[in-house]
């Protein structure tokens, strides 16, 4: 069995190495969280644009239907 002071030094080195690995993992986690937030924001913005375009399409289709109905009424009245 190793003397206690040697084992203490070994354990201190292991703690230092583990602390460094922990800090690297924390940094990676924070970076990934930042990226996730960035892409979530981008996705939210794209979703808003998608809904806005869909609303415009629906508005245009309603306008087309209304104009087609008016054309039919004008043709029926002139027939």
Secondary structure as UniProt FT lines:
FT   HELIX           4..78
//
